[in-house]
Amino acid sequence: MSALSGKTALVTGGSRGIGRAVSERLAREGARVGVHYGRDATAAKETVSAIEATGGQAFALQAELGVPGDAEALWAAFDAQAEGLDILVNNAGINKAVDGTLKRIDAVTAEDFDALFAVNTKAPFFITQQALPRLRDGGRIINISTGLTRGAAKPELIAYAMTKGAIDVFTSTLAKDLGPRGITVNAVAPGPVNTDMNAGWLRGEANAAARQQVSGISPLGRVADATDIGDIVAFLASDDSRWVTGQWIDATGGALL
């Protein structure tokens, strides 16, 4: 029997990048995975198909995050296809301003700030709040944070890092609150990962210098793959992690050493 057989998981932003790697790994461990997406239905269908092609179980559900009623819409879509929850992965997030750029403090607008916090902080807070009646005792909540909150500061990502700093506090406080139910809550904090979100500056011959620089930050001498993060999440979702809660897991490949 696989580690997560009989479990139901929900991965927000589960159709691409880190989210897809998490969805596929949880499914390989036996979980039935709800693959949430905001707008890219094609990517969600591809992820579900990939899981099913290897004998796993998955379903797609759509809800735009960062808008009024987002948590309610997400859970209505989930409830239509599943009953009860064992694993919640708050992965969906954005790191750019509304115009698609990265900005230092002097350029961040109120609209940029509100949009980042709406998706990265408010949405997971209320998604989790509404998950609790559905989440079975002994369940798992895993939040995706970032190495930017613990010493890898980048001025052009100041507002984004602030949203994740709030998630770090959310993680440790919620772990204390839910401990009596046997529910663990942890945060996984990646550094740069080779995903579509970072393709514009990390992939291709034109970005070879940037890729080499990022590789040099880690003692392991390479850029992270999404599966590196997915494997850590799978550990935290399993019973092997039962004595780990309230923790910020450094998933930067040692970049903060």
Secondary structure, DSSP 8 states (H G I E B T S, - for coil): --TTTT-EEEETTTTSHHHHHHHHHHHHTT-EEEEEESS-HHHHHHHHHHHHHTT-EEEEEE--SSSTTHHHHHHHHHHTT-S-EEEEEE-----S-TTS----TTT--HHHHHHHHIIIIIHHHHHHHHHTTTEEEEEEEEEE--GGGGT---GGGHHHHHHHHHHHHHHHHHHHHHGGGT-EEEEEEE-SEESGGGHHHHSSGGGHHHHHHHHHHSTT-S-EEHHHHHHHHHHHHSGGGTT--S-EEEESSSTT-
